[in-house]
């Protein structure tokens, strides 16, 4: 059994393309003709890739080359990466209608070196040549050379240079997204091969929205890592719009939290896991808890800690105000940080609009509680959002299974 360390493999775009075409045509001669390369070059490229991965990608015979299960898995991912670069090329037509045939440009055909693409992404992410060079541990001149070659191929600028750094052009943002998605496919291909060898490794990046950060996400992570400690896992926090952008570029694998139901975007897939109702959260010694006949009208002059504007929870809060004819609060603070919200509530008589899931441990240890007013109209779907056009990596699939198990147990407990 070969244990593939996916983090330490330096891929070659040309080797991957050679492998893809051999898998596609199952014939060395046809693949060489399509790529306008010699059979010897194709044979060497595939052989080097097999040596690097430590697996046989093809079964050779007198009638051709048949992909093994490893070859099929990798070819599928490389084909997806190729499609991403083709899409980037099609998008470029909108910015340069006079350019020669798009699919003759190496950038869009898997013919540009992996290292040059990595240099481009490093500059894009860091917005600077020096920072990119430090990140990749190569010289500044190598970074300059990569960016210059890309801009020459495209016959247009990707970055505007100014004293503050490198500012991406409009098309640069589009290109970076598709290159990142292509890189994600390469990475998933290596993880697919590792899985076929019985090694569950790889990295999962989970975007978390406020609702799931207290119980659901931590429990799913703990359950996954208990069974598969080789998997690397990290979380990203931030507004939904930011996380959706990261999801679209393949930088995160999924988003867990309140789902967005007002979208018709077919590129985003949503799986609802449970329904949640919001509650009015206060400190344990809040004066309203002593009232036996508390009414919504009593909340008129209270201070509030509210979700950010345009979030599902904030929209539900506005609905509650309208339903009970309560004026918009004059005193309110907007925050999605549970640490900040906890501090505000414990030190004041503010009221927060949260899910009881979010204060599970605060309620358990007697710090926070709920007001006896039911918000029956604040039920909202909680689920997981993924990129509909990207098949999750093996590690991401395992995390999704763990997440579903945790939610099912929680639903049964709450029933």
N, C-alpha and C positions, 0 to 999 in steps of 0.2 A: 504494500500500500504506500502511495506517495502522499506525503503531507505537503500541500502547496501553501506557501506563505504568500497570500495575495498582496500583501503590503510591499513586498520586496521585489516583485517582478517588474522589470522594465519592458514594456511591450514595444513591438515594431508594427507600425501601421501597415507597411508593405507586406510583412509576413502574415498578418491577419487577413489582409485582402487576398493574398495568394491562397491561403487556406480556405477562405470563403468561396472563391471561384472553383477550386477543386471540388469542394463539397457540393457546389451548385451544379456543376456539369459532370461530376463523377468520372472525369477523364482528364488526364494530365495535358494531353495535346490541345484539347478544346480550351482548357483554362489558360494555357500559355498563349494561344492565339487571341483569345479575348483580351488578355492583359498586354498583348504585344511584348511578351518577354519569352526568353528561351525556356525550354522544358527543364534544362539544368538549373536555371535560376529558381524556377518554381519548386523543383524538388528540394533544393537547398533551403529555401525559405520555409517550407513545410517541415523539413527535418529539424531545422534549428528551433522552430516553435515547439515541436514535440519534445526535443531535448530539454528545452527551457521549462516546459510544463510537467515533464516526467510522465507523460501518458501518450498512448498511440491514438492519433486522431483519425487515421484511415487504415483500412484493411486493403493491402495491395494484392492485385491478381492480374492475370493476363488480359482480363476484360475491362479493367479500370480500377478506380480507387473508390471504395465505399466508406463513407464516414462511420466511425464507431459511435457509441453513445456519447463519448467525449466530444468527438468531432461535430455531431449533430447539435449538442448543447452549445458549443462555442460558436458554431456557424450561425445559429439562430440569433445569438446576441450581437455578433459582428454585423449581420444583415440589418438588425435594428439600428446599430450605430451608423451604418452606411446610409440608411434612410434618413436619419437625423441630419447628416451632412448634406444630402441631396435637398432636403427641405430648406436648409440654410442657403443653399445655392438658388433655389427658386425664389426665396424671399429677396435675394440680392438683386434680382431683375428689376424690382421696384425702385432701386436706388441707382442703377446704372443700366439703362435700357440699351446702350450701345456696346456693352461688353460682349466679347466673343462667346461662343457656346459655353454655358455655365458648367456643364459636365466635363469640359476639357480643362477646367481649373483644378489643379491637384488638391487644393484645400477642400473641395467638395466631393472628392472621389477616393478618399482614404490613401492618397499618394503623398501626403505631406507627413513629415516625420512626427511621431508621437511627442518627441521632446519640444518641437517647435510649437505644437498646439498647447502643450503644458506651459510653455513660456508665455504664450498669449493669455492664457487663463490666469497665470500668476500676476501679470501686469494688470489685467482687468480687475482682479480681486483686491490688489494692493494699491492700485492707482499710481504706481511708481516703478521705475526701472531698478533702482537700488534695492527696494523692498522685495521686488520679485526675484532679483538675483540672490538675495539672502535666503529667501524661502526655498528656492530650488538648489541652493549651494552651487551656483555656477557664476561665471563672470558677467559683468554688466554688458560687455561687448557681445556676448552670446545672446543675451536678451534683446539688445538693440538689433542684432542681425535677424532674429526670428521675426520681430515686429516689422522690420523693414521689408523682409521677404514677403510677408503676408500682404502688406500694403501694396507692394509692387504687383503681386498676383491679382489683387482686386482693382488695381489702378485707382485707388482712393484711400483716404485716411481712415484708420480705425480709432485713432486717438488724437485729440487736440493737445498739444504741448503748451503748458503754461507754468509759471513759477510754483504753483501749488501742486503740480504733478501731472498725471496723464488723465484727461477727461474723455471717456468713451463717446464715440459718435452714436447716433441713433441705430445704425446698422450694427455697430459693435455690440450693443446690448443683445440684439437678436442672435448674432453669431455666437456669442458667449453662451447663451442659453442652450443652443443646439449642440455645441461642442461639449458642454458639461453633461448633457443627456447622453451623448455618444460615449464619453468617458465612463459614465455610470453603467452603460451596457457592457463595456469592456470589463469593468470590475465585477459585474454580476456574472459574466461568463466564466471568470476564474473561480468565483464562488460556486457556480453550478458544477464545475469539474471537481472541486474539493468535496462537494456533497456526494457526487457519484463515487468518490473514493471513501465515503463513510466518515468524512471529516466535516463537522458542522462548524464553520468559521465565518468570517465576514463581518461587516459592520452595518449596524442599523442606526439611522438618525431619525428620531421621533420628534415631530413638532407637537408641543403641548399647549392647549388653551386652558384658561384658569380652572374650569370645572374639574378636569381629570388629574390635576397635579397633586392632589392630596392622597387619594387612595388608588384609583383605578390604574393609572400609569405606573406608580411605584410597585404595586402588587404584580402587575404584568411583567415588569422588568425583573423583579426578584424571582418570579416563577421561571422565566426563561433562562436566566443565568444560573439558577440552581441546577437545571438540567443540561445546559450547554454553556459552560463557563468560558469556552474559547471565543464566543461571540463578543465583539466589541459593540457597545451601545452608548449613544449619547443623546441628549435631549436639546431641543431648541425652544426658547420661549420668545414671545413677541406677539404683535398684533396679527390677526388672521391674514390680512392682505400681504404682509411681509412673508409669512409662512407659506402662503399659496404661491408666491413668486419663487420661493426656494423649492417647493414641490414641483413646480413646472420645469425647473432647470435640473432636476434630479439631485439637488443638494440635500434634500430630506426625503425620506421614504414614505411618510404618511403624517397626517395631522389628526390628533384626537381632541375632541371637544364638541361644543355646540355646533351643529351642522348649519350650513347656509342653504335654505330651501328656496331662495328666490333666484337661483341661477339656472340657466338653460344651457350652460357650457358643457358640451359632450366630452370635453377632454378631462373633466374632473368627475371622479366616481365617488359616491357617498354611500356608506353602509350604516344605517341606523342601528345602534346597539341597545339603547334604552330610552325611556321618556323620563324627564326630570321636571320637578316643580320647584320654583324659586320660593324663598322664605325671607322674612324680615329678621335680620340677625342683630342682636344687641349683646352688651356685656351682662354677666350674670346678675349684677346688682342694679340693673336699669330700673328707674322709677316706674316705667310703664308695666313692669311685671307685677306690681302690687295692685294694679287696677283690675277689678272683677268684670267691668263692663267696657273694656277697651273697644273703641270703634275706629274705623278708618279716618273719620273726620278729626280725631285727636292727633293725627300725624301731620296736620296742616303746617304747623310752624316748626317742625323738627329739622335738624340738620341731617344730611344724608351722605353716605359714601356710595357712589354710583358706578356702574360699568361705563366704559367709554362710549361715546356717541356712535350710532350706527351698528352697534353690536346687537345680537338677538336679545340679550338680557335687557339692554337699555330700551329697546323697542317695546318689550313686555312691560317695563316699568312705566313708560309713557301711557300704555294702554290702561294700566291700573289707575293712574292718576285721573285719566279721562273717565273711566267707569265710575269712580267714587267721587268725581267732581272736586278733586283736590288740585289747587293751583300748583304750578311749577315751583319747586322749592327755591327759596332765596339763598339758602345756605347749603352748598353741597360741594363735595370733593369727588373727582373722578380718579379711580385707581383700579388696576387689575392685579396689583401685588397683594397677595394674601398677608404677607408680613406687615406691609404698611397698613392694610385694613385692620388687622388684628390690633396693632398699636393704637390706631385711631379709636376703635371701639372700646378698648380697655381703659383709655384715658378720658373718655367723654360719654355723652349721651347720644352720640350719632347712631343712626340706624343704617345698616348696610343691606343691600339686595344681593343675596347669594343663594347658592344651593346648600342644603344641609350637608351634602357630601363634602363640600369645601371646608366645613368647620367640624368634620367628624371627630378629630382628636381634641379640638378646643372644647367641644361639647362633652366629650368623654371625660376630660380632666376638669370640667367645671368652670371654664373661663368664659365661654360664650354660649348663648342659647337663642331660641326663637321666640318672637312675639306670637301670642295666640290669635293671629289673624290669618286666615287661609287665603292664599293667592291661587285660587283654582284656575284662573285664566292664564297662568304663567307656565304652563307645561310646554316644554321644548324638547326637540330630539337631540340626543347626544350620540355621536358616532365617530366613525373614522373616515377620513377623506384621503383618497389616493389619486395618482395620475392614471387615468383610464387607458392611456396609450403605452404604459410601461408595465411589463410583467415584474412583480416584486422579486427581489433576490431571495434565495433560500432562507437566509437569516430573517429577512423581513416577513416572509410567510410564517415562520415559526413564531415571531413576535405577535403577528395577527392572531394566530391560534391561541397563544397565551392570553392575549387581551380578551378574546371572545370567552375563554374559559372563566376568567375573572369576572367578567360582566354577567355571565350566566349564573355563577354562584351568588353574586350580589343580588340579582333579580329574584332568585329563589329565596334568599334570605329576607328580602323586602316584601315578598308576596304574602 
